[in-house]
Amino acid sequence: MTKSQILSADGITAPLQHRTFRRVWLASLLSNLGILVQGVGAAWAMTQMTASADKVALVQTAMTLPVMLIAIPAGAIADMHDRRVVALAALSIALAGAAALTTFAWFDLVTPNLLLLLCFVVGSGMALMGPAWQSSVSEQVPTDILPAAVALNSVSYNIARSVGPAIGGIVVASAGAVAAFALNALLYLPLIGTLCLWQRLAEPSRLPPEKLGRAMVSGVRYIRNSPSIKIVLTRAMITGVLGGAIIALMPLVVRDLLHGGAQTYGLMLACFGLGAVIGALNITEVRKRMTGEAAIRACALSMGGAIAAVALSRNPMLTAAALILAGAVWIMAATLFNIAVQLSAPRWVAGRSLAAYQAAGSGGVAVGSWGWGHLTDAAGVETALLVSAALMLASPLIGLWLRMPRIYAHVNDAEKLADPEVRLALTGRSGPLVVEIEYRVAQENARAFHNLMQEVQLSRQRNGAYGWSIARDIADPELWTERYHCPTWLDYLRHRDRATQSEREMEGRVIALHVGPNPVRVRRMLERPFGSVRWKDDTPDRAAHDVLPVTSVSGSTS
C-alpha cells in the first residue's frame, strides 16, 4: 500500500464511523474532563488545609508521578492480558480512589497527606489504563485510519484541557471541592459501561503468557533492538526537555511578564489547549503534505518561534496568539511521535512500546521543567524562555543523525510457522536452546549477504534471542553459520511467533542468496541436556506427549 493510499483514507473524522471507537472516544472525553475537574478541586482543597506551596504543588505530582513509575509494568500487563479487562481493572482502581476521596471529603476527614495519597491512587489507575487504552485503538479501527484515531484521542484530551479547569473552577466555587471529587467519580462510569459493552475479538494464544518480569525485559529488549522506535523515543524526550519550558513556566509568564492573576492564567491555559485541538484536527493534512522528519522540523521551528514570542511579549493578546501556535505544534509533534510508535510496534509488544513512549515524553517534560525552573531562579523567566526557544530552533539539526523513520503502514504479524521436528522430550522450561542455521552463499554475494544478516541480527534479538553471531568457514568460504540462543524452549516458540511480515520477507531475501542442491540447514540443540538423559537402564524415557504441545501451521525456516 502506497503513502497516498494510506493517507487518503484517514480523514480526521473517519474513526468515528466505527461504533466501538466512537463510544470509547466520547466516554474517554468525559473521563478526561472529570480528571481535570478533580485536579482543580484537589488543588483548591489543599490550599484550604495548608499554606505550604510545596504541598499544593505536590497535588499535580501525585497525579502524574505514577505515569513515570509504572509505565513499563503497565505496558507489559496490557500486552500479557486482555486489554479491555486491564482497562476495566485500571478504571476500577481510579474509581475507588475517587469515591474514597469523595467520601472522606463529605465527612470532612481529608488531611493533606490523605489527599495526596488518594490522588496518587487515582493517578495510578489512569497510568495503568494508558497503555491498554492506547494499544487497543488498533483493535477498534482498521489500520489505514489508525493515525486519525490517534489524533482524535489527542483531541479528546485537549478539548477536556481547554474547558476542564474552567468547569472545575465553577464547580468548586458553587459547591465546593467535594462536588469536584464526586463529579470525577461519576464521569468514570460511562467509560466503564462502554468497555463492558465492547465485544472484543481476542485471538487466543497457543502459548502461556510471559511472567511480568520477563515481559518487561522483553519489551526493553525489543525497543533496544528496534532502531526506528529508539529514534522516535529519543526525539520525543528531547522535544519534551526543550519545549517543556512553556508548560512549566506558564504561571510565571502570567505573573512576571503579563502581571496578571488567576483569570489571566486560566485564559492562557485555555489558549494553549485550543491550539492543541486545532493542531490535532489538522494532523492528517500535515501527514499528507509532509514526511515525518519534515513535519517534526516544522513543529520544532514553529515552537521555537512561539516560545520566543511569549518571552518577549508583554501584551496578553500577543501571548495568547503565541500560545495557540505553541499548543498546535506541541500536540502535532506528540501525535506524530505516537503514530510512529504505534505503526512501528507489532501487536505483541504494542503496549510496552507505547508505555516507553509515554515515559520518554513525560520524563523529558519532568526533567526539562526541573532544569528550566533552576535557570529561571538564576536568570529570570524571559532569559529561560529565550534559551528554550534558541534550543528548539536548533533542534531540527538532530534530524541529521536521528532522522524520523518513514512509516506509512502498520506492521503486520506474519503467518505462524510450523513447529520444528522434536524427538527429545521437552518442557516449556527446557533450555537454553541453541539454533544454528547454515547458508551456502556464492562469494560474489558475500557482502550483500553479510549486510542483510546485520538486519537479521536485530530481528532475532528484538524477538527474544541472545548471543547472536555469524561465522564464515575458512576452509569453505561459501559456508556461513548463523548461531543464536533462546533461554528456554517456550521462549524459542514465542520467538518464532513474534516475527512480522516484513521480517519474514527479510529472511526470504537472505534465503534467496542461498545456493546449492540442498536447502538451508537448521539445527536446534539443547545446550544443557541434563534432564533429557537416562542415567539408569531401567529409567523410562519420557513419553512423546510430555513434550510441550504445539500446533503446526506452515513451513519453518528458523
PyMOL commands that set and color helices and strands:
alter all, ss='L'
color gray80, all
select helices_A, chain A and resi 3-8+14-17+19-49+53-80+83-106+112-135+137-140+143-175+177-197+212-224+227-248+250-257+262-281+283-289+292-312+316-344+347-379+381-400+443-462+489-497+501-512+529-532+544-546
alter helices_A, ss='H'
color red, helices_A
select strands_A, chain A and resi 433-440+466-472+479-486+521-526
alter strands_A, ss='S'
color yellow, strands_A
deselect
rebuild
show_as cartoon
